[in-house]
């Protein structure tokens, strides 16, 4: 079931390199939210844009009815959202899309940039099942790495930076961890990165799921602007995804 309601900004943390994190509190009990699902955030009142912003759910706090969003400022909508103050209201439609399955005893998450956003909630879900996942995070420099301290209690972290300022130097897709046998691999980030991850998984006969970053306007499958081609025909990223088995995508 989908909901449309106002949330109160409980906290806002501005991070480096145009990233910020919002804690949005509901006055009602949160419904069940699967890691990998997303919200559609309304910013119309501030910038005149008629479209909501699709944003991955970074984490939740069931006890306090809080949804956390990790956001990169890349346009007027996200810039407007970065200006909200604690105590203000933000309207969201949630939870949307299909998320990640929680399965397998040895799993790897591969995230690039803001693509790490859904993996904190996912790592906690695995941790609650007694499994500590491996999480591989790639960034340009150490200044672009996000929420490392948040991940550490729940995951085995592996870091790559293109300039070698932290972790292994190079692209995230060149990390030697891909030589390890996993039950499954999950990836979220730039499409070229996810395609390489999916190819590496295929070479090692490991199932791989990817969270696509298609343009989404409505979030409910009505506008058809986020359609992708699969082995079963066209599907909407917002309703049939955003998480897909990479083997089902014709472009992967």
C-alpha positions as CSV (number, residue, x, y, z in Angstrom):
1,X,0.0,0.0,0.0
2,X,1.2,3.5,-0.8
3,X,0.7,6.5,1.4
4,X,0.8,10.3,0.8
5,X,1.5,12.4,3.9
6,X,3.4,15.2,5.5
7,X,6.6,14.5,7.4
8,X,8.4,16.9,9.7
9,X,12.1,17.6,9.2
10,X,13.6,16.2,12.4
11,X,17.2,16.8,11.3
12,X,19.3,18.0,8.4
13,X,23.0,17.3,8.0
14,X,24.9,19.0,5.2
15,X,27.8,16.8,4.0
16,X,30.7,17.6,1.7
17,X,30.5,17.9,-2.1
18,X,26.9,18.9,-2.4
19,X,25.4,16.0,-0.4
20,X,23.0,16.2,2.5
21,X,20.9,13.9,4.7
22,X,17.4,14.5,5.9
23,X,15.6,12.8,8.8
24,X,11.9,13.0,8.2
25,X,9.5,12.1,11.0
26,X,6.0,10.9,10.5
27,X,3.2,11.5,13.0
28,X,1.9,8.0,12.2
29,X,3.5,4.6,12.5
30,X,5.5,3.8,9.4
31,X,4.3,0.9,7.2
32,X,6.6,-1.9,6.3
33,X,9.4,-0.6,4.1
34,X,11.6,-2.9,2.1
35,X,15.3,-1.9,1.6
36,X,15.6,-0.5,-1.9
37,X,12.2,1.2,-2.1
38,X,12.0,4.9,-2.7
39,X,9.8,8.0,-2.0
40,X,8.5,10.8,-4.2
41,X,9.1,14.1,-2.6
42,X,7.0,17.2,-3.3
43,X,8.9,20.5,-3.8
44,X,6.3,22.3,-5.8
45,X,5.6,25.0,-3.2
46,X,9.2,26.2,-3.4
47,X,10.2,26.0,-7.0
48,X,7.1,25.7,-9.2
49,X,8.1,22.3,-10.5
50,X,5.0,20.1,-11.0
51,X,7.0,16.9,-10.6
52,X,8.0,15.1,-7.4
53,X,11.6,14.0,-6.8
54,X,12.2,10.2,-6.6
55,X,14.7,9.5,-3.8
56,X,16.0,6.2,-2.4
57,X,15.2,5.5,1.2
58,X,18.6,5.5,3.0
59,X,17.4,4.1,6.3
60,X,14.5,4.1,8.7
61,X,13.9,4.2,12.4
62,X,10.8,2.3,13.2
63,X,10.8,3.3,16.8
64,X,10.7,7.1,16.1
65,X,8.8,6.8,12.7
66,X,11.7,8.4,10.8
67,X,12.7,8.0,7.2
68,X,16.3,9.0,6.3
69,X,17.1,10.3,2.8
70,X,20.7,10.8,1.4
71,X,20.5,13.4,-1.3
72,X,23.0,14.9,-3.8
73,X,22.3,18.4,-5.0
74,X,22.2,18.1,-8.8
75,X,19.3,20.4,-9.8
76,X,16.8,23.0,-8.7
77,X,14.6,20.4,-7.0
78,X,17.3,18.9,-4.8
79,X,18.7,22.4,-4.2
80,X,15.3,23.5,-3.0
81,X,15.0,20.5,-0.7
82,X,18.5,21.2,0.7
83,X,17.1,24.6,2.0
84,X,14.4,23.1,4.2
85,X,14.8,23.8,7.9
86,X,14.2,21.6,11.0
87,X,10.5,21.7,11.9
88,X,9.3,22.3,8.3
89,X,7.0,19.9,6.6
90,X,7.8,17.8,3.5
91,X,5.1,15.8,1.7
92,X,6.0,12.4,0.3
93,X,4.4,9.4,-1.4
94,X,5.9,6.2,0.0
95,X,7.0,3.5,0.0
96,X,7.3,3.0,-3.8
97,X,8.8,0.3,-6.0
98,X,10.1,-3.1,-5.3
99,X,13.2,-3.6,-3.1
100,X,15.9,-6.1,-2.5
101,X,15.3,-9.7,-1.4
102,X,17.0,-10.6,1.8
103,X,18.6,-13.9,0.9
104,X,22.0,-15.6,0.9
105,X,24.6,-16.0,3.6
106,X,27.5,-14.3,1.9
107,X,26.5,-11.2,0.0
108,X,28.3,-8.2,-1.6
109,X,26.9,-4.7,-2.1
110,X,28.6,-2.4,-4.6
111,X,27.8,1.3,-4.5
112,X,29.2,4.3,-6.3
113,X,28.6,7.8,-5.1
114,X,25.0,8.4,-3.9
115,X,24.3,4.9,-5.0
116,X,25.2,3.7,-1.6
117,X,22.0,5.2,-0.3
118,X,19.8,2.1,-0.1
119,X,22.5,-0.1,1.2
120,X,22.5,1.1,4.8
121,X,18.9,-0.1,5.3
122,X,19.8,-3.3,3.5
123,X,22.9,-3.9,5.6
124,X,20.9,-3.5,8.7
125,X,18.3,-6.0,7.5
126,X,21.0,-8.6,6.9
127,X,22.6,-7.8,10.2
128,X,19.3,-8.4,11.9
129,X,19.4,-11.9,10.3
130,X,22.8,-12.5,11.8
131,X,24.7,-11.8,8.5
132,X,27.4,-9.2,8.1
133,X,27.5,-8.3,4.4
134,X,30.5,-7.1,2.5
135,X,30.0,-3.5,1.2
136,X,32.2,-2.1,-1.5
137,X,32.1,1.7,-1.8
138,X,33.7,3.6,-4.6
139,X,34.3,7.4,-4.8
140,X,36.6,9.9,-6.6
141,X,38.3,10.9,-3.4
142,X,38.0,10.4,0.4
143,X,36.0,13.6,0.5
144,X,33.3,11.9,-1.6
145,X,32.9,8.9,0.7
146,X,29.6,9.0,2.6
147,X,28.3,7.6,5.9
148,X,31.2,5.2,6.5
149,X,30.7,5.4,10.3
150,X,27.0,4.5,9.8
151,X,27.9,1.3,7.9
152,X,30.7,0.0,10.1
153,X,28.6,-1.7,12.8
154,X,26.6,-3.6,10.2
155,X,29.0,-4.4,7.4
156,X,32.5,-5.3,6.4
157,X,33.6,-2.2,4.5
158,X,35.9,-2.1,1.4
159,X,36.8,1.2,0.0
160,X,38.2,2.4,-3.4
161,X,39.1,6.0,-4.4
162,X,40.2,7.0,-7.8
163,X,43.0,9.1,-6.4
164,X,44.1,6.6,-3.7
165,X,43.3,9.0,-0.9
166,X,41.5,6.1,1.0
167,X,41.4,2.4,0.5
168,X,42.4,0.7,-2.8
169,X,43.4,3.1,-5.6
170,X,41.3,2.8,-8.7
171,X,37.8,2.3,-9.9
172,X,35.4,0.3,-7.7
173,X,34.9,-2.3,-10.4
174,X,38.7,-3.2,-10.2
175,X,38.7,-4.2,-6.6
176,X,40.0,-7.7,-6.0
177,X,36.9,-8.7,-3.9
178,X,35.2,-9.6,-7.2
179,X,37.4,-12.8,-7.1
180,X,35.6,-13.9,-4.0
181,X,32.6,-16.3,-4.3
182,X,29.4,-14.7,-3.1
183,X,25.8,-16.0,-3.0
184,X,24.6,-12.8,-4.6
185,X,25.7,-9.3,-5.5
186,X,23.6,-6.1,-5.3
187,X,24.7,-2.9,-7.0
188,X,23.5,0.7,-7.1
189,X,25.1,3.7,-8.7
190,X,26.0,4.9,-12.2
191,X,24.7,2.6,-15.0
192,X,28.2,2.0,-16.6
193,X,29.5,0.9,-13.2
194,X,26.5,-1.5,-12.6
195,X,27.0,-3.0,-16.0
196,X,30.6,-3.9,-15.2
197,X,29.5,-5.3,-11.9
198,X,26.8,-7.4,-13.5
199,X,29.3,-8.7,-16.1
200,X,31.8,-9.7,-13.3
201,X,29.0,-11.4,-11.5
202,X,28.0,-13.3,-14.6
203,X,31.6,-14.4,-15.2
204,X,31.6,-16.0,-11.7
205,X,28.0,-17.4,-12.0
206,X,26.8,-15.1,-9.2
207,X,23.2,-13.7,-9.3
208,X,23.3,-10.0,-9.5
209,X,20.6,-7.4,-8.7
210,X,20.8,-3.8,-9.8
211,X,18.9,-0.7,-8.6
212,X,18.3,1.4,-11.7
213,X,18.5,5.2,-11.7
214,X,16.0,6.0,-14.5
215,X,14.1,9.2,-14.7
216,X,10.8,8.9,-12.8
217,X,8.1,11.5,-12.9
218,X,4.9,9.9,-11.4
219,X,6.4,6.9,-9.4
220,X,3.3,4.8,-10.0
221,X,3.7,3.6,-13.6
222,X,1.3,6.1,-15.2
223,X,3.7,8.4,-17.2
224,X,5.8,5.6,-18.7
225,X,8.9,7.7,-18.8
226,X,11.0,5.2,-16.8
227,X,10.3,2.2,-19.1
228,X,13.2,-0.3,-19.5
229,X,13.5,-3.3,-21.8
230,X,13.6,-6.7,-20.2
231,X,13.5,-10.3,-21.4
232,X,9.8,-10.2,-20.8
233,X,9.2,-6.9,-22.6
234,X,8.9,-3.3,-21.4
235,X,8.6,-2.7,-17.7
236,X,8.4,0.4,-15.6
237,X,11.3,1.1,-13.3
238,X,9.1,2.7,-10.7
239,X,6.7,-0.2,-10.2
240,X,8.5,-3.3,-11.5
241,X,11.8,-2.1,-10.1
242,X,13.8,-0.1,-9.2
243,X,15.5,-3.4,-8.4
244,X,15.9,-5.9,-11.2
245,X,17.9,-9.1,-11.7
246,X,20.6,-7.9,-14.1
247,X,20.1,-11.1,-16.2
248,X,16.6,-9.9,-17.0
249,X,17.7,-6.6,-18.5
250,X,18.5,-6.6,-22.2
251,X,21.0,-3.8,-21.8
252,X,23.0,-5.6,-19.1
